[in-house]
Amino acid sequence: MTAAAVVLDVEGTTSATEHVYGVLFPYARARIADWVAEHGHEKETRAILDDVDRIGGRPAGGDDKEAVRALTEWADADRKVAPLKELQGLIWTAGYDSGELSGHVYADTLLALRKWLNGGAQIYIYSSGSVQAQRQLFAHTQFGDLRSRLSGHFDTRTAGGKRSPDSYRAITRSVGVPVRQVLFASDTVAELDAARTAGWRTAWVVRPEEGGPADSARPPATGHPVYRNLLAVAEEAQL
């Protein structure tokens, strides 16, 4: 039986970790203060800053310098905090629109998407990056705009943390597919563990490009089927 819904992680799974950490994160981090200074009065950015204040135990609408400091510290620590992810999404959108940024997906990701779609599966993205950031990445890949191939997106704001089984249960309710017909592909075992606890099928993507073992070696046993890329998942994974 093929999957009725396929849910994909981004970093290290559909796309190169180096693109995220070497290009996207530094681009946003360098522009946090300037973005807040220029856009802090706008509704979307103001809501993010108020959320930062709330998390920091400060009254909303406080000193933006404190919010900038917190956002910068979170960025440096790679914190998966919703307001940081949302601000990164805004900054990246501007970068994509200006042509300074482009998205990245592995070539086998494109082939896997085609195979799943031809088999009638719905395809979703679930990432700690904001939904806006996800959409922009897939809109600006080296293979063109891939958004039409995707049925939807989830992030930590809309579904919850990626290491909590409840997040995967929430996604199951949203996509309307029987739980055992949902397949999750990720490079992170803790996420796969949470998905399996929620009743999903799992695929551990261990890419050689991401430092995974060569064909002759095997990663440690985790109970999750192992694949070297997403095309292998699309061709070999069984429910």
Phi, psi and omega in degrees: 000133176273162181289142173277331177221134177244128179245128187241134165288163181258289188298117180084355182243290174277333192222159184287133174302322182298326178294321180290309185277331183267340183239299189292309183298312178298324179300312181290318183301319183290346187245005183301306185297315181295322180297314180296319180297323184273326189241005185300338180275349183279149190304313186293314179291323179299320179297322177296314181296321177296324178293321176299316178299317181299314180297325180276001179075024179251154176297143177299146179081020180282200182293120181296337179297324178293320178294318178297318179299315180296315180298319180293319178296319178297318179298316180296329181267002182054045178285137179269064184258130188306312182296326175296314181297323179290321177293318175304319180299319178295316181294317179295322178302316177297322179293320176295317182296326181277348183088002179286333182243154169222158178272172177218133166225149175294150181301323180291338176299315179299316180294321179293318178302315180299316182294315179296318180296319178297333178273000176089010181279149168273143182238129181234155175248136176228114185217157173289338172294149184298158177304318179299316180297320178299311182300319181292321178300313182284344176280341189233039180281169177292349177256010181097195183277115183257007186298329182293344180275351186253137180273342180173176184223149175224145175224188183289340176283318186271337182237325185117180182296147188283353179254012179252124177304329180298330178295320181288327175295321178296320179294320178303314179297323184289319185277341175070034180241141176307138190302324182281358176254015176254129179245130179245128177245127181206161175262003186246117186297321182299325176291317179297321177300316181295318179296318180295321177300326179280357176102002181280157165280152186228156175220118179271114181268113182241090186278134171302326180295338181259014180092012177289167183291158175291171183304328184282349181249163178229141175290167180302148180293132179230351186090355178260132175302141186251137179223149184275345176195178184286330177297321176298322176298312183297327183274330192246334187293134178237143178270000000 
